[in-house]
Amino acid sequence: MEEKRRKKEPSAEKQSVWKPIRFKPPPVQPEFLHFTPQPPVIIVSDLPGFFLQEDLPLSRKGYKYEPCVANKFLPSVLYSNCEVEPFSAGVNYYDLSPFVAIGEDNRTITTAEGYRGARANVKISEGSWYFEIVVVKANEPGSDASVRIGLARREASLEAPVGADGYGYGLQSIKGRKVHLSRPAEFMEPFGSGDVIGFHVEIPRTKVMHANARRDRYPVVYKGSIYYEVLDYVPSKEMDGLLLPKMAGEPKQNEIIPGSKIIVYKNGELVGPMFENLREFLPPFSQYDLRHHVPPFDDGMAGYYPMISVYRGGQAKFNFGPEFVGQLPEKSRPLCEAYDEQIADNITLDILDEVEFEEVDASVTPRTVTESPTVTPAP
């Protein structure tokens, strides 16, 4: 039996090594040559001043969708990422629960359901950044409305409050407790309508972030608009297992970002560090769906995203600056500046993709196209 089992095991020489394969995108369709990206179609909700999304592309197979546009300056890549109005840091139209209603300012959210969430369109992956969340409605007498606010990675569920899993760090309005892995701990006094909670996030790095970033994406058409279908990071069994009581404990040294921290302010006054030594998010700690048979890689958008979770009429608003209620912490930057930097990073990656695809185009041997024979219709 041992010999048979040994024969079935492939030798090291025969084991295949995965190599990234870049697929050439399809040609630009004529109707999209001068297409101007628009925000997703929205419908009026039952909540005055708020809107619900409609007809957003959704996938349960480990993909996410980003708007893109035909780009005449990239003749080989053909497409590039694009932004939609109001062209600033705010709620990500494509990264929120379908039950979340967005305010006309694209910064405020609410819901009539149980906890539902939305992430911002700017990430924090390194550096010292500051942003605020204004609590519009929570903890009012005779109301169930509440909010939970904080930061979360792409893997965190939008149908649960931030901090419900290992991918996010949350702060409860109802009791002022901090939450990670669904384990609340005492932190500060409760807060509610009118309060402004500031988050100073520090993620020091000793190496250049996203130096070898690459993207695996493909343009698709959905109801008259173009989107990039992009591999998304998904929850892993190991991280889900941490929710079990017997798995409680501090993460290992290689699983954290040493020196990273989230410091909280309330109405401009320092409360203190909420969490320190945040969990690492770079691959292999972020993974793709195993069904894709693709090992994880850094796509340049891994990081922690500001997130708001709202409950039964709770309302909260992102404030990414440059004007804040509190004073900007020393040596930190307003998170609104990260929006332009992300665009610059995407442009850089687009140029690198164009160079790569130009090499692919140059290596293709032209084929002679012959006319198809005339087909006579059957009588």
Buried (B, 14 or more C-beta within 10 A) or exposed (E): EEEEEEEEEEEEEEEEEEEEEEEEBEEBEEEBEEBEBEBBEBEEBEBEBBBBBEEBBEEEEBBBBBBBBBBEEBEBBBBBBBBBEEEBBBBBBBBBBEBBBBBEEBBBBBBBBBBBBBBBBBBBBBBBBBBBBBBBBBBEEEBEBBBBBBBBBBBBBBBBBBBBBBBBBBBBBBBBBBBBBBEBEEBBEBBBBEBBBBBBBBBEEEEEBBEEBBBBBBBBEEEEBBBBBBBBBBBBEEBEEBBEEEEEEEBEEEEBBEEBBBBBBBBEEBBEBBBBBBBBBBBEBBBBBEEEEBEBBBBBBBBBBBBBBBBBBBBBBBBBBEEBBBEBBEEBBBBBBBBEEBBEBBEEBBBBBBEBBBEEEEEEEEEEEEEEEEEEEEE
